[in-house]
Amino acid sequence: MNNQIPTYQLHMFAHHDEVATEVFCPEPCAGGSGRAAAPIDLPYRSNYYKISLCLRGTAELQVNLQTSVVGPGCLVVVTPNIIKQWTRISDDYETLSVFFTSDFITANNAHVGKLGFLLNPSAYVLPLTDPEAENIAASFRFLQQKYRTPHANRRDIVKNIINGLLYEISGLYEQQPAPPAVAHPRSQGLTTEFKQLLHTHSASARSVTFYADKLCVSPKYLTEMVREVTGKTASDLITEAVVLQAKALLQTTTLPMTQIANELHFTDQFAFSRFFKKSTGLSPTAYKQA
């Protein structure tokens, strides 16, 4: 049995709608609509983005083991591959939401320009003012209307409305403190590709050389480019990704240490324990008990 953190696909939530292979716009529903489709109260990744606006109720969203509280007027931007978990959703929690895949974003050139916030949000939960929330809610409702209206060009209509919504949201993120400027666009692009590979392979590949080969660059060049963007080395990010998966497994499963070590492709539980303690200062057992 594979107990690694699962990656959910958009169609699991989309009720077999033909457009929902790339875009899905659910009806507003109290109590966290879609929870029956997959156990989102446990750590998971996804192949889709989810953007939602909380209308009422509260929830707690944990992203990479950091918890944020979601309440009325909060915008939530959840990106693919990051480890997320909805640790609490109130019975009256109601949102306006849209899901879309990475392929949809790539096709609409979101990796550049003003939609760059989708690559690395400055905040996954963004509180809005009342006027901001009302404007975003109006856009969501227009999207829902067109999503449910039969039309020969429905797919393109929906895509264009989502694009407009994303540009609206980008303006809200532009009001946040700007991240440090990146000297070379190449380093930003390479780091993004590296992180995407890391999310896929970190459980089994912990060598900088592995990722450098995948990206057709030298390990030294990859490390320099990653450090320029993040302030950390490629090796640092690999270690962080493995530790994050280990913590999630330790927190949310009853797997024996030997099996967790096996899931993360360590030679044995002792190698895993040495790695974990060196990285965190705690043994896996001490972390689990804490």
Secondary structure as a PSIPRED ss2 file (coil, helix, strand):
# PSIPRED VFORMAT (PSIPRED V4.0)

   1 M C   1.000  0.000  0.000
   2 N C   1.000  0.000  0.000
   3 N C   1.000  0.000  0.000
   4 Q C   1.000  0.000  0.000
   5 I C   1.000  0.000  0.000
   6 P C   1.000  0.000  0.000
   7 T E   0.000  0.000  1.000
   8 Y E   0.000  0.000  1.000
   9 Q C   1.000  0.000  0.000
  10 L H   0.000  1.000  0.000
  11 H H   0.000  1.000  0.000
  12 M H   0.000  1.000  0.000
  13 F C   1.000  0.000  0.000
  14 A C   1.000  0.000  0.000
  15 H C   1.000  0.000  0.000
  16 H C   1.000  0.000  0.000
  17 D C   1.000  0.000  0.000
  18 E H   0.000  1.000  0.000
  19 V H   0.000  1.000  0.000
  20 A H   0.000  1.000  0.000
  21 T H   0.000  1.000  0.000
  22 E C   1.000  0.000  0.000
  23 V E   0.000  0.000  1.000
  24 F E   0.000  0.000  1.000
  25 C C   1.000  0.000  0.000
  26 P C   1.000  0.000  0.000
  27 E C   1.000  0.000  0.000
  28 P C   1.000  0.000  0.000
  29 C C   1.000  0.000  0.000
  30 A C   1.000  0.000  0.000
  31 G C   1.000  0.000  0.000
  32 G C   1.000  0.000  0.000
  33 S C   1.000  0.000  0.000
  34 G C   1.000  0.000  0.000
  35 R H   0.000  1.000  0.000
  36 A H   0.000  1.000  0.000
  37 A H   0.000  1.000  0.000
  38 A C   1.000  0.000  0.000
  39 P C   1.000  0.000  0.000
  40 I C   1.000  0.000  0.000
  41 D C   1.000  0.000  0.000
  42 L C   1.000  0.000  0.000
  43 P C   1.000  0.000  0.000
  44 Y E   0.000  0.000  1.000
  45 R E   0.000  0.000  1.000
  46 S E   0.000  0.000  1.000
  47 N C   1.000  0.000  0.000
  48 Y E   0.000  0.000  1.000
  49 Y E   0.000  0.000  1.000
  50 K E   0.000  0.000  1.000
  51 I E   0.000  0.000  1.000
  52 S E   0.000  0.000  1.000
  53 L E   0.000  0.000  1.000
  54 C E   0.000  0.000  1.000
  55 L E   0.000  0.000  1.000
  56 R E   0.000  0.000  1.000
  57 G C   1.000  0.000  0.000
  58 T C   1.000  0.000  0.000
  59 A E   0.000  0.000  1.000
  60 E E   0.000  0.000  1.000
  61 L E   0.000  0.000  1.000
  62 Q E   0.000  0.000  1.000
  63 V E   0.000  0.000  1.000
  64 N C   1.000  0.000  0.000
  65 L C   1.000  0.000  0.000
  66 Q E   0.000  0.000  1.000
  67 T E   0.000  0.000  1.000
  68 S E   0.000  0.000  1.000
  69 V E   0.000  0.000  1.000
  70 V E   0.000  0.000  1.000
  71 G C   1.000  0.000  0.000
  72 P C   1.000  0.000  0.000
  73 G C   1.000  0.000  0.000
  74 C E   0.000  0.000  1.000
  75 L E   0.000  0.000  1.000
  76 V E   0.000  0.000  1.000
  77 V E   0.000  0.000  1.000
  78 V E   0.000  0.000  1.000
  79 T C   1.000  0.000  0.000
  80 P C   1.000  0.000  0.000
  81 N C   1.000  0.000  0.000
  82 I C   1.000  0.000  0.000
  83 I C   1.000  0.000  0.000
  84 K E   0.000  0.000  1.000
  85 Q E   0.000  0.000  1.000
  86 W E   0.000  0.000  1.000
  87 T E   0.000  0.000  1.000
  88 R E   0.000  0.000  1.000
  89 I E   0.000  0.000  1.000
  90 S C   1.000  0.000  0.000
  91 D C   1.000  0.000  0.000
  92 D C   1.000  0.000  0.000
  93 Y C   1.000  0.000  0.000
  94 E E   0.000  0.000  1.000
  95 T E   0.000  0.000  1.000
  96 L E   0.000  0.000  1.000
  97 S E   0.000  0.000  1.000
  98 V E   0.000  0.000  1.000
  99 F E   0.000  0.000  1.000
 100 F E   0.000  0.000  1.000
 101 T E   0.000  0.000  1.000
 102 S H   0.000  1.000  0.000
 103 D H   0.000  1.000  0.000
 104 F H   0.000  1.000  0.000
 105 I H   0.000  1.000  0.000
 106 T H   0.000  1.000  0.000
 107 A H   0.000  1.000  0.000
 108 N C   1.000  0.000  0.000
 109 N C   1.000  0.000  0.000
 110 A C   1.000  0.000  0.000
 111 H C   1.000  0.000  0.000
 112 V C   1.000  0.000  0.000
 113 G H   0.000  1.000  0.000
 114 K H   0.000  1.000  0.000
 115 L H   0.000  1.000  0.000
 116 G H   0.000  1.000  0.000
 117 F H   0.000  1.000  0.000
 118 L H   0.000  1.000  0.000
 119 L C   1.000  0.000  0.000
 120 N C   1.000  0.000  0.000
 121 P C   1.000  0.000  0.000
 122 S C   1.000  0.000  0.000
 123 A C   1.000  0.000  0.000
 124 Y C   1.000  0.000  0.000
 125 V E   0.000  0.000  1.000
 126 L E   0.000  0.000  1.000
 127 P E   0.000  0.000  1.000
 128 L C   1.000  0.000  0.000
 129 T C   1.000  0.000  0.000
 130 D H   0.000  1.000  0.000
 131 P H   0.000  1.000  0.000
 132 E H   0.000  1.000  0.000
 133 A H   0.000  1.000  0.000
 134 E H   0.000  1.000  0.000
 135 N H   0.000  1.000  0.000
 136 I H   0.000  1.000  0.000
 137 A H   0.000  1.000  0.000
 138 A H   0.000  1.000  0.000
 139 S H   0.000  1.000  0.000
 140 F H   0.000  1.000  0.000
 141 R H   0.000  1.000  0.000
 142 F H   0.000  1.000  0.000
 143 L H   0.000  1.000  0.000
 144 Q H   0.000  1.000  0.000
 145 Q H   0.000  1.000  0.000
 146 K H   0.000  1.000  0.000
 147 Y H   0.000  1.000  0.000
 148 R C   1.000  0.000  0.000
 149 T C   1.000  0.000  0.000
 150 P C   1.000  0.000  0.000
 151 H C   1.000  0.000  0.000
 152 A C   1.000  0.000  0.000
 153 N C   1.000  0.000  0.000
 154 R H   0.000  1.000  0.000
 155 R H   0.000  1.000  0.000
 156 D H   0.000  1.000  0.000
 157 I H   0.000  1.000  0.000
 158 V H   0.000  1.000  0.000
 159 K H   0.000  1.000  0.000
 160 N H   0.000  1.000  0.000
 161 I H   0.000  1.000  0.000
 162 I H   0.000  1.000  0.000
 163 N H   0.000  1.000  0.000
 164 G H   0.000  1.000  0.000
 165 L H   0.000  1.000  0.000
 166 L H   0.000  1.000  0.000
 167 Y H   0.000  1.000  0.000
 168 E H   0.000  1.000  0.000
 169 I H   0.000  1.000  0.000
 170 S H   0.000  1.000  0.000
 171 G H   0.000  1.000  0.000
 172 L H   0.000  1.000  0.000
 173 Y H   0.000  1.000  0.000
 174 E H   0.000  1.000  0.000
 175 Q C   1.000  0.000  0.000
 176 Q C   1.000  0.000  0.000
 177 P C   1.000  0.000  0.000
 178 A C   1.000  0.000  0.000
 179 P C   1.000  0.000  0.000
 180 P C   1.000  0.000  0.000
 181 A C   1.000  0.000  0.000
 182 V C   1.000  0.000  0.000
 183 A C   1.000  0.000  0.000
 184 H C   1.000  0.000  0.000
 185 P H   0.000  1.000  0.000
 186 R H   0.000  1.000  0.000
 187 S H   0.000  1.000  0.000
 188 Q H   0.000  1.000  0.000
 189 G H   0.000  1.000  0.000
 190 L H   0.000  1.000  0.000
 191 T H   0.000  1.000  0.000
 192 T H   0.000  1.000  0.000
 193 E H   0.000  1.000  0.000
 194 F H   0.000  1.000  0.000
 195 K H   0.000  1.000  0.000
 196 Q H   0.000  1.000  0.000
 197 L H   0.000  1.000  0.000
 198 L H   0.000  1.000  0.000
 199 H H   0.000  1.000  0.000
 200 T H   0.000  1.000  0.000
 201 H H   0.000  1.000  0.000
 202 S C   1.000  0.000  0.000
 203 A C   1.000  0.000  0.000
 204 S C   1.000  0.000  0.000
 205 A C   1.000  0.000  0.000
 206 R C   1.000  0.000  0.000
 207 S C   1.000  0.000  0.000
 208 V H   0.000  1.000  0.000
 209 T H   0.000  1.000  0.000
 210 F H   0.000  1.000  0.000
 211 Y H   0.000  1.000  0.000
 212 A H   0.000  1.000  0.000
 213 D H   0.000  1.000  0.000
 214 K H   0.000  1.000  0.000
 215 L H   0.000  1.000  0.000
 216 C C   1.000  0.000  0.000
 217 V C   1.000  0.000  0.000
 218 S C   1.000  0.000  0.000
 219 P H   0.000  1.000  0.000
 220 K H   0.000  1.000  0.000
 221 Y H   0.000  1.000  0.000
 222 L H   0.000  1.000  0.000
 223 T H   0.000  1.000  0.000
 224 E H   0.000  1.000  0.000
 225 M H   0.000  1.000  0.000
 226 V H   0.000  1.000  0.000
 227 R H   0.000  1.000  0.000
 228 E H   0.000  1.000  0.000
 229 V H   0.000  1.000  0.000
 230 T H   0.000  1.000  0.000
 231 G C   1.000  0.000  0.000
 232 K C   1.000  0.000  0.000
 233 T C   1.000  0.000  0.000
 234 A H   0.000  1.000  0.000
 235 S H   0.000  1.000  0.000
 236 D H   0.000  1.000  0.000
 237 L H   0.000  1.000  0.000
 238 I H   0.000  1.000  0.000
 239 T H   0.000  1.000  0.000
 240 E H   0.000  1.000  0.000
 241 A H   0.000  1.000  0.000
 242 V H   0.000  1.000  0.000
 243 V H   0.000  1.000  0.000
 244 L H   0.000  1.000  0.000
 245 Q H   0.000  1.000  0.000
 246 A H   0.000  1.000  0.000
 247 K H   0.000  1.000  0.000
 248 A H   0.000  1.000  0.000
 249 L H   0.000  1.000  0.000
 250 L H   0.000  1.000  0.000
 251 Q H   0.000  1.000  0.000
 252 T H   0.000  1.000  0.000
 253 T C   1.000  0.000  0.000
 254 T C   1.000  0.000  0.000
 255 L C   1.000  0.000  0.000
 256 P C   1.000  0.000  0.000
 257 M H   0.000  1.000  0.000
 258 T H   0.000  1.000  0.000
 259 Q H   0.000  1.000  0.000
 260 I H   0.000  1.000  0.000
 261 A H   0.000  1.000  0.000
 262 N H   0.000  1.000  0.000
 263 E H   0.000  1.000  0.000
 264 L C   1.000  0.000  0.000
 265 H C   1.000  0.000  0.000
 266 F C   1.000  0.000  0.000
 267 T C   1.000  0.000  0.000
 268 D C   1.000  0.000  0.000
 269 Q H   0.000  1.000  0.000
 270 F H   0.000  1.000  0.000
 271 A H   0.000  1.000  0.000
 272 F H   0.000  1.000  0.000
 273 S H   0.000  1.000  0.000
 274 R H   0.000  1.000  0.000
 275 F H   0.000  1.000  0.000
 276 F H   0.000  1.000  0.000
 277 K H   0.000  1.000  0.000
 278 K H   0.000  1.000  0.000
 279 S H   0.000  1.000  0.000
 280 T H   0.000  1.000  0.000
 281 G C   1.000  0.000  0.000
 282 L C   1.000  0.000  0.000
 283 S C   1.000  0.000  0.000
 284 P H   0.000  1.000  0.000
 285 T H   0.000  1.000  0.000
 286 A H   0.000  1.000  0.000
 287 Y H   0.000  1.000  0.000
 288 K H   0.000  1.000  0.000
 289 Q H   0.000  1.000  0.000
 290 A C   1.000  0.000  0.000
